[in-house]
């Protein structure tokens, strides 16, 4: 029989120069959310009577993870101070680790991430953090294949933002509870936007991340009895050849349609903004692979297509966006960039620099593990640039072999 456990920390740091108001209330709010999920074992911990140490928090998280079994539902929440410090291992793009603060020192995102790495397959962990700078507090990214279990992290702010508190509880925690209570079935992909709309603040932005893309399209804080994140035994999935729909705002349009095909493939379509156009389609195949399609500008065409292996790693990505566009969607129907992982682990990269539907760059076409970079930028039939790498992805040579100005023609 699967277990369900929640532990909810709230730190006000009484008697210190950095004392807060309402974080103890946040812990009780999250305990109420856990109870609404049907979680059986709920432990609420505040520092009203005694300080809360690093080892209390880390030990509790570690115990949850090491004791977890397939099918278990785990909820871990923290409300209190958070911040940033210098990156200790070079894994942060901005050079800063995020942390949560205990009475005797900080706990970094690296420490949390190291514990989550031991979560067993089929176990389901939800982490909630109402702290400043908490956007990437667990360093969880889509395709984190080294975490066997299922992890979703919901945080109150982006890494550069502060989180507002109040004697009645934090803006984020209270908004979260209201969203969950008033929007049954809301997915993780939608919950952050709804929290931002409900918290009344334009200075903090809720963030959600998961180690598998399909998790984002499951109901947030779903009742334990209806838990569908145990990949070994999904009794809540629609029957073969069936369709389930949800009209979430009562406008007569179906914001979510989940269709199970005769071969067992599940197609999950979500209209995030309620305009009647499907924004995200997740297709779950019977071999465990998933295709994710995202229509970012609402024109009815998939601007980004990604394929994920059964282990959660990215195997294919193509994007309708001009090169050097900072990710902006061009909307011309051509996918200008493409990355494909071959069966042998090597990668092929295709780039259409001018958006004419012809790939000027097609790397590692012979799948020998070396990126060949046959790059015909000016389309005269000759290779203008050769880019060589080794299997580890390090650039080994870069040579112009034709009559182009690389600095201008490629980047302007």
TASUL-V980561 format. One record per residue. PHI is phi in whole degrees, 0 to 359 (NA if undefined). PSI is psi as a letter, one per 40 degrees, with the letter a starting at -180 (999 if undefined). Layout:
BEGIN
phi=PHI psi=PSI
phi=PHI psi=PSI
END
This chain:
BEGIN
phi=NA psi=h
phi=300 psi=i
phi=260 psi=i
phi=225 psi=h
phi=223 psi=h
phi=226 psi=h
phi=227 psi=h
phi=234 psi=h
phi=261 psi=i
phi=221 psi=h
phi=243 psi=h
phi=258 psi=e
phi=54 psi=f
phi=298 psi=i
phi=80 psi=e
phi=248 psi=i
phi=289 psi=e
phi=253 psi=f
phi=296 psi=i
phi=242 psi=i
phi=237 psi=h
phi=94 psi=e
phi=291 psi=d
phi=295 psi=d
phi=294 psi=d
phi=298 psi=d
phi=297 psi=d
phi=289 psi=d
phi=299 psi=d
phi=292 psi=d
phi=296 psi=d
phi=294 psi=d
phi=298 psi=d
phi=299 psi=d
phi=296 psi=d
phi=294 psi=d
phi=280 psi=e
phi=87 psi=e
phi=293 psi=h
phi=276 psi=d
phi=255 psi=h
phi=241 psi=h
phi=236 psi=h
phi=254 psi=h
phi=235 psi=h
phi=235 psi=i
phi=259 psi=f
phi=299 psi=d
phi=256 psi=d
phi=205 psi=i
phi=299 psi=i
phi=252 psi=h
phi=265 psi=i
phi=304 psi=d
phi=293 psi=d
phi=299 psi=d
phi=289 psi=d
phi=297 psi=d
phi=296 psi=d
phi=294 psi=d
phi=296 psi=d
phi=298 psi=d
phi=296 psi=d
phi=301 psi=d
phi=289 psi=d
phi=290 psi=d
phi=269 psi=e
phi=291 psi=i
phi=233 psi=i
phi=307 psi=h
phi=93 psi=e
phi=292 psi=i
phi=246 psi=h
phi=237 psi=h
phi=231 psi=h
phi=235 psi=h
phi=231 psi=i
phi=221 psi=h
phi=233 psi=h
phi=164 psi=a
phi=292 psi=i
phi=217 psi=i
phi=186 psi=a
phi=230 psi=i
phi=216 psi=i
phi=300 psi=h
phi=300 psi=h
phi=264 psi=e
phi=225 psi=e
phi=76 psi=e
phi=262 psi=e
phi=251 psi=h
phi=297 psi=d
phi=266 psi=e
phi=76 psi=e
phi=226 psi=h
phi=274 psi=i
phi=270 psi=i
phi=212 psi=i
phi=248 psi=i
phi=253 psi=h
phi=256 psi=i
phi=294 psi=d
phi=248 psi=e
phi=143 psi=i
phi=274 psi=i
phi=242 psi=h
phi=273 psi=i
phi=299 psi=d
phi=296 psi=d
phi=294 psi=d
phi=295 psi=d
phi=299 psi=d
phi=296 psi=d
phi=288 psi=d
phi=297 psi=d
phi=299 psi=e
phi=267 psi=e
phi=294 psi=h
phi=285 psi=i
phi=301 psi=h
phi=88 psi=e
phi=275 psi=i
phi=239 psi=h
phi=248 psi=h
phi=247 psi=h
phi=246 psi=h
phi=232 psi=h
phi=229 psi=h
phi=254 psi=g
phi=212 psi=i
phi=295 psi=i
phi=58 psi=f
phi=264 psi=e
phi=305 psi=d
phi=235 psi=f
phi=295 psi=d
phi=245 psi=e
phi=52 psi=f
phi=265 psi=h
phi=232 psi=i
phi=302 psi=h
phi=87 psi=e
phi=289 psi=g
phi=285 psi=e
phi=278 psi=e
phi=257 psi=h
phi=287 psi=d
phi=280 psi=a
phi=256 psi=h
phi=233 psi=h
phi=237 psi=h
phi=239 psi=h
phi=242 psi=h
phi=233 psi=i
phi=282 psi=d
phi=218 psi=i
phi=285 psi=i
phi=301 psi=e
phi=255 psi=e
phi=250 psi=i
phi=261 psi=i
phi=251 psi=h
phi=281 psi=h
phi=237 psi=i
phi=202 psi=i
phi=304 psi=d
phi=271 psi=e
phi=119 psi=i
phi=291 psi=i
phi=302 psi=d
phi=294 psi=d
phi=298 psi=d
phi=293 psi=d
phi=295 psi=d
phi=302 psi=d
phi=299 psi=d
phi=294 psi=d
phi=297 psi=d
phi=296 psi=d
phi=291 psi=d
phi=260 psi=e
phi=227 psi=g
phi=301 psi=h
phi=88 psi=e
phi=301 psi=h
phi=273 psi=i
phi=297 psi=d
phi=295 psi=d
phi=259 psi=d
phi=295 psi=d
phi=297 psi=d
phi=296 psi=d
phi=292 psi=d
phi=296 psi=d
phi=300 psi=d
phi=289 psi=d
phi=266 psi=d
phi=277 psi=e
phi=72 psi=e
phi=241 psi=h
phi=253 psi=e
phi=245 psi=e
phi=223 psi=i
phi=233 psi=h
phi=296 psi=i
phi=231 psi=i
phi=228 psi=h
phi=217 psi=i
phi=209 psi=i
phi=272 psi=e
phi=223 psi=h
phi=298 psi=d
phi=293 psi=d
phi=297 psi=d
phi=293 psi=e
phi=251 psi=e
phi=261 psi=i
phi=300 psi=h
phi=284 psi=h
phi=51 psi=f
phi=293 psi=i
phi=304 psi=i
phi=303 psi=d
phi=297 psi=d
phi=254 psi=e
phi=302 psi=h
phi=241 psi=e
phi=263 psi=e
phi=277 psi=h
phi=292 psi=e
phi=276 psi=e
phi=202 psi=g
phi=255 psi=g
phi=279 psi=e
phi=267 psi=e
phi=292 psi=i
phi=300 psi=i
phi=294 psi=i
phi=303 psi=h
phi=77 psi=e
phi=248 psi=i
phi=219 psi=h
phi=239 psi=h
phi=230 psi=i
phi=223 psi=h
phi=256 psi=g
phi=280 psi=d
phi=251 psi=e
phi=71 psi=f
phi=264 psi=e
phi=89 psi=e
phi=261 psi=i
phi=270 psi=h
phi=283 psi=e
phi=218 psi=h
phi=231 psi=h
phi=246 psi=h
phi=242 psi=h
phi=256 psi=h
phi=280 psi=i
phi=299 psi=d
phi=275 psi=e
phi=95 psi=e
phi=295 psi=h
phi=249 psi=h
phi=250 psi=h
phi=246 psi=h
phi=250 psi=h
phi=232 psi=h
phi=261 psi=g
phi=291 psi=d
phi=263 psi=e
phi=70 psi=f
phi=264 psi=e
phi=90 psi=e
phi=252 psi=h
phi=294 psi=h
phi=268 psi=d
phi=226 psi=h
phi=236 psi=h
phi=247 psi=h
phi=251 psi=h
phi=257 psi=h
phi=271 psi=i
phi=291 psi=e
phi=275 psi=e
phi=94 psi=e
phi=281 psi=i
phi=224 psi=h
phi=250 psi=h
phi=245 psi=h
phi=241 psi=h
phi=233 psi=h
phi=268 psi=g
phi=279 psi=d
phi=246 psi=e
phi=71 psi=f
phi=265 psi=e
phi=90 psi=e
phi=251 psi=i
phi=286 psi=h
phi=278 psi=d
phi=228 psi=h
phi=236 psi=h
phi=227 psi=i
phi=246 psi=h
phi=235 psi=h
phi=286 psi=i
phi=298 psi=d
phi=275 psi=e
phi=97 psi=e
phi=276 psi=i
phi=283 psi=h
phi=248 psi=e
phi=202 psi=h
phi=218 psi=h
phi=225 psi=i
phi=223 psi=h
phi=272 psi=g
phi=208 psi=h
phi=298 psi=i
phi=296 psi=i
phi=63 psi=f
phi=253 psi=e
phi=58 psi=f
phi=86 psi=e
phi=292 psi=i
phi=277 psi=h
phi=276 psi=d
phi=71 psi=f
phi=267 psi=e
phi=89 psi=e
phi=270 psi=h
phi=267 psi=h
phi=284 psi=d
phi=233 psi=i
phi=212 psi=h
phi=230 psi=h
phi=230 psi=h
phi=263 psi=h
phi=278 psi=i
phi=299 psi=d
phi=273 psi=e
phi=93 psi=e
phi=282 psi=i
phi=234 psi=i
phi=246 psi=h
phi=237 psi=h
phi=238 psi=h
phi=225 psi=h
phi=258 psi=g
phi=295 psi=d
phi=254 psi=e
phi=71 psi=f
phi=263 psi=e
phi=90 psi=e
phi=253 psi=h
phi=281 psi=h
phi=285 psi=d
phi=244 psi=h
phi=223 psi=g
phi=265 psi=i
phi=53 psi=f
phi=291 psi=d
phi=264 psi=e
phi=54 psi=f
phi=265 psi=e
phi=91 psi=e
phi=249 psi=h
phi=284 psi=h
phi=281 psi=d
phi=62 psi=f
phi=289 psi=g
phi=251 psi=h
phi=254 psi=g
phi=292 psi=d
phi=263 psi=e
phi=55 psi=f
phi=260 psi=e
phi=91 psi=e
phi=252 psi=i
phi=288 psi=h
phi=272 psi=d
phi=212 psi=h
phi=242 psi=h
phi=244 psi=h
phi=248 psi=h
phi=226 psi=i
phi=264 psi=a
phi=296 psi=d
phi=280 psi=e
phi=94 psi=e
phi=281 psi=h
phi=289 psi=h
phi=254 psi=d
phi=202 psi=i
phi=216 psi=h
phi=225 psi=h
phi=278 psi=h
phi=236 psi=e
phi=213 psi=a
phi=263 psi=f
phi=243 psi=i
phi=270 psi=h
phi=300 psi=d
phi=300 psi=d
phi=271 psi=d
phi=295 psi=d
phi=271 psi=d
phi=246 psi=e
phi=248 psi=999
END
